[in-house]
Amino acid sequence: MRAFIGFFTTRRVQEAAERIRREATPKLNGKWVEPHNLHLTFQFLGEVSRPQLIDVIKALQEVARSFAPFTITYKGLGVFPDARKARVLWMGVSKGANRLKALAKEIERKNARYGIKPSSKAFVPHVTLCRLKSYDRKTLNHLMTKYRSVEFAEEEVNKLALVSSTLTAVGPVYSIVEEFYLEG
């Protein structure tokens, strides 16, 4: 099973993403994430076996017991890898970003005990909005400047989800395998 650990966003984030999509189209071309699929990923696991899945569930139970719910604020837009070679447009996180980083680090640490390798890239709390194929640089820069200090939404992070990801011709299909409520 192909899987990741994260959580899905709220309607307010989905609505903000839709406004950005409408404003950016047709100047930014790519695969926009469907509103119901918008999420924040703590760790992409890739293909996991049934025994690994059981280990991941154990690790997430431990992590959830050690973290209390907290509030985050979605703010600003960014791109990966950089503005000159943008491939991914994302919505960032300001308030609560350090808590998200600590949570991601702990998830990777616990999963490493079970042979799941941590990411080689530093964790940047974000929600992917679009995988860019082509774009007008002026439009992209305008959007990033316009929304630099805009707070899109605030929400409570109170659970983690182990999510299966099935790739299809029309895009990924996500299914929650199990949720883990933060209890720390």
Residue, then its C-alpha position, 0 to 999 in steps of 0.5 A: m500500500r502506498a501511504f503517507i502520514g498527515f491531516f486534511t484541511t478544513r473548508r476555510v482552507q479549501e475555499a481560500a485555495e479555490r479563490i487562488r486557483r480562480e485568480a491564477t488560471p489560466k496564467l498558472n498551468g498544472k495539476w491543481v489539488e482537488p479541494h477535498n484532497l488538500h492536506l499537510t503531509f508529515q511523512f511520505l511513506g511510499e509503499v509499505s508492507r502489512p507488517q510495516l503498516i502495523d509498526v507505523i500504527k504503533a508509532l503513531q499511537e505513541v506520537a499521538r499520546s505525547f502531543a497535545p492539540f494545538t492551533i495553526t494559522y495558514k499564511g502566505l504562498g510559496v513555491f518549491p524548489d524556488a521562484r525561478k524553477a517553481r514546480v509546486l505552489w503551496m500555502g504556508v503555515s505561520k503560527g504553529a509551524n514549530r509545533l508541526k516541525a516537532l511533530a514531523k520530527e517525532i513521527e520520523r524518529k519513531n518510524a525510523r525504529y521500524g526501518i522507515k527512512p526519514s526524508s532527506k529534505a527539511f520539513v516545511p509545513h505547507v499544503t500543496l495547491c498545484r503541481l505547476k507545468s508552466y506559468d507566467r512568472k509575473t503572475l506567480n510573483h504577483l500572487m506570492t507578493k499579494y498573499r505574502s502576509v494574508e492569513f487564510a485560516e486558523e485550525e486546530v490540529n487535533k489528530l494525525a491520519l495514516v492515509s493510503s494513496t492510490l494513483t489513478a489517471v484522474g489523480p490520487v484517491y486518498s483513504i484514511v486507514e486510521e486516525f490518531y487523536l492527540e492526547g498529550 
